[in-house]
Amino acid sequence: MLLLDLRKTDGPLYRRVYHALKSMIRDGRLAPAARLPSTRELAADLRVSRNTVMLAYEQLLAEGYVVSRNRATASVASASPVSAMPESSRAKPAAPAPVSAYARRLTGLLGAPPARSTGLRYDFRYGEPSVDEFPRQIWRRLLAARARRTARDAFGYADPAGYEPLRAALAEYLKRARGVVCEADQIVVTSGSQQGFDLAARVLLDPGDVAVVEEPHYPGVTIPFEAAGARLAYTPVDAGGLQTHRLHTRARLAYVTPCHQFPTGVIMPLERRLALLAWAARTDSWVIEDDYVSEFRYEGHPLEALQSLDRDGRVIYVGTFSKTLFPALRIGYLVLPRSLVPSFRAAKWATDRFSAMLAQEALTDFITSGQFERYLRRAGNRNAARRRALIGALQQHFGDRVEIAGENTGVHLVVWLNDVRPRDLPAVIARARAAGVGLYSVAPFHTSPPPRAGLLFGYASMTEAAIRAAIRRVAEIV
Amino acid sequence: MLLLDLRKTDGPLYRRVYHALKSMIRDGRLAPAARLPSTRELAADLRVSRNTVMLAYEQLLAEGYVVSRNRATASVASASPVSAMPESSRAKPAAPAPVSAYARRLTGLLGAPPARSTGLRYDFRYGEPSVDEFPRQIWRRLLAARARRTARDAFGYADPAGYEPLRAALAEYLKRARGVVCEADQIVVTSGSQQGFDLAARVLLDPGDVAVVEEPHYPGVTIPFEAAGARLAYTPVDAGGLQTHRLHTRARLAYVTPCHQFPTGVIMPLERRLALLAWAARTDSWVIEDDYVSEFRYEGHPLEALQSLDRDGRVIYVGTFSKTLFPALRIGYLVLPRSLVPSFRAAKWATDRFSAMLAQEALTDFITSGQFERYLRRAGNRNAARRRALIGALQQHFGDRVEIAGENTGVHLVVWLNDVRPRDLPAVIARARAAGVGLYSVAPFHTSPPPRAGLLFGYASMTEAAIRAAIRRVAEIV
């Protein structure tokens, strides 16, 4: 008679019988090839219906724990999980994992993803969205309306390039607002601009290829490039942006932020833009234009994109809604030269098929209804006021002791501290943090430590009052 | 006096002045270094306010089309877009695009993504979701509730592994329903299972590495593997699934569908499962278990996953909601051995940061409220009835002329046509298509043409009546 403990698991009775038998087979109490009692016998022993035992046996049979020549007799399979597992492998501690060169490079570059800061009263972290002012109610309504009327088709597999009406709306918006010359079929919707950079790394870079990046630079881009095995040619940025006369002559691509260099905030003038495009044409290389936040320019109209000058189909334009709307939306896009469209569509399809549809549909309505640009104007005014508040507070409390860099664009400022030595900056940041203010050094954006102590202030998610209060606190502790 | 045509563009007056000047600079009517009229002069000429002209000049200045030594005089920059562009590059036709080996392999493998079939009355395409029965109203309510109470944090950047409560709900569900042994921190939420396969290809495979795949096989997986540069070792499947005695001895990984082989539908018995795990431990390689549709088993309880037997941390378990819920949701997940968690988290972060949050939040509620499993039971009953209807109709109309393969699981059937020669199958499919019925050959899932004519029927999205009517039509034309 088999002693089965049916109390160890819960669920339907047959599952408990099944689990009890399986655990006996697994730990060897029921040996390989041992004959099981008949379903009738076991049912009588356990005082359950015969049907219950039959279901349990069928399950064990289906999973191969038990073999049966006919319906009447069943026995434990000759290979049981424990006996079949080689001793050596069970005893062995976890071996060093064989992972790819990509994975090894990546973990070397990245370490752990950045932890969220907590417990800060005021946080100047860059990239925090300005959620409180986002028209959440309008967005919710658009989502709900789309969820209600979604067509049958919209649940299935879709075009890897993204929702066609969204691409049409983007093409129209980009032409009007950014001077970008494109049609909807040149656009690939991505899961944030990060996926755009990563797809570009995969489609354009082989291990050993040279990629020009700005110095200082945005590491979100250099990480996928380096992980793809590219060698980075850091090219200095001065008051006119990337120094185009110093461009590497054998690069596969150059990554630039011409409308608001990250992090310095300088704008690349026309002459250099043209030099960059001429370099790309001459050296048969690509230019990736990261137009991450040019919607926010606080004097005059936003600058037109570099892409608008591209006559040779060399510029890959990368846009995102993470800064204008919010990061958790995960929608960005690429505007591609026609020659690259098939490769990027294929890469998107092989990577994750296509981006989720509902948010794309709601975003289409947000753009075509004019809500998006109305929101941009409101957010732009708000950001301008926050920028003024930040500059004003810095000037009031620090005067000549700080130097504010960058043009009147974007959602961040670089501030150089004239009377802090670079090596003392971490202590200043730690003191500010202890006082509840999150400050961030510009050092992570430099390959070698910058000669001066600099801070990068993201201000889009803080009210003017909070900005003033935070700078006052910082002034007290510096 | 400058002749500006302000009617060519619309928008604010200063924009029209700006565009008119820029187009003159661009086409050379205003030559490099030419002096522009003063703002006062031009304003008088155009009968617009001086402020309008100043705004236009500032914009041109900011973009570098114009230079200015002082506020009074401005002239065209010495580098103008057209003159700076080398003649040769402008004249040149689009050069063959320098793209990566990955992109070249991928486009060779993939060609154009599959077109959507249209105009078919009945379509047995595999992978179409059963949308009509999906509890859209419940889903909408969950989405709306989450959109309403979304916390401030949920708009910003998030954990690359995905929404923690979703991972906890998945770990609990997988343990209960699939025997998968894991904790939430071993799960990475992906954009569909495709991203899971692609991340695995990147993290585990170097160019030249051998990857074992089943023959016949699911090409959605082999494409990212081959594009990553892997050499595929096609290993035959028989009535017991992958023939484990024929496993390559120097492979980096094996991709398997043990609970319902795709497309044959066979189930891998315990003995082979253990042999596969022993092979992985012995050869220091990984096993990717694609558990794509095991929730739907129509006799007894679903089989436990291969992962439940893994004692050496060798199995990467891939799950998806594309078959159980719908593909446009774009949510899948990986259950990883602990040793691989850091690499996959880093790869997800570098690839697209994290998957969109709102759908993850709603899905969490769908699972923890029990709605998901209730829906699975309903969908399972429905699929079972559809499967019976399909088998019944095939037997009624074709009798011995067809052979139905595969176990009682999943959302598709493979049917061999005994009296159709393989080379005649395309004509049969074309005739069916002309009669409004979409039929699909199994040939694309084989590396070399299968010796018999076989069809793969997806039935999850068709009613029983439609299935019977479609098979009747097919019978009339075969």
Interface residues (C-beta under 8 A of the other chain):
Chain A: G11 R15 Y18 L55 E58 Q59 A62 E63 G64 Y65 A77 S78 A79 S80 P81 A84 M85 P86 S88 S89 R90 K92 A94 A95 A97 P98 V99 S100 A101 Y102 A103 L106 T107 L110 A112 P113 R116 G127 E128 P129 V131 D132 F134 R136 W139 R140 L143 A144 A147 R148 T150 R152 D153 A154 F155 G156 Y157 A158 D159 P160 T190 S191 G192 Q194 Q195 D198 R202 V203 L204 L205 D206 D209 I223 P224 A227 R252 I267 P269 L270 E271 R272 R273 L274 A275 L277 A278 A281 R282 D284 S285 W286 E299 G300 H301 L303 E304 L309 R311 D312 G313 F326 P327 A328 L329 R330 P337 R338 S339 L340 P342 S343 R345 A346 A347 W349 A350 T351 D352 R353 F354 S355 A356 M357 L358 A359
Chain B: R15 Y18 L55 E58 Q59 A62 E63 G64 Y65 A77 S78 A79 S80 P81 A84 M85 P86 S88 S89 R90 K92 A94 A95 A97 P98 V99 S100 A101 Y102 A103 L106 T107 L110 A112 P113 R116 G127 E128 P129 V131 D132 F134 R136 W139 R140 L143 A144 A147 R148 T150 R152 D153 A154 F155 G156 Y157 A158 D159 P160 R176 T190 S191 G192 Q194 Q195 D198 R202 V203 L204 L205 D206 D209 I223 P224 A227 R252 I267 P269 L270 E271 R273 L274 A275 L277 A278 A281 R282 D284 S285 W286 E299 G300 H301 L303 E304 L309 R311 D312 G313 F326 P327 A328 L329 R330 P337 R338 S339 L340 P342 S343 R345 A346 A347 W349 A350 T351 D352 R353 F354 S355 A356 M357 L358 A359
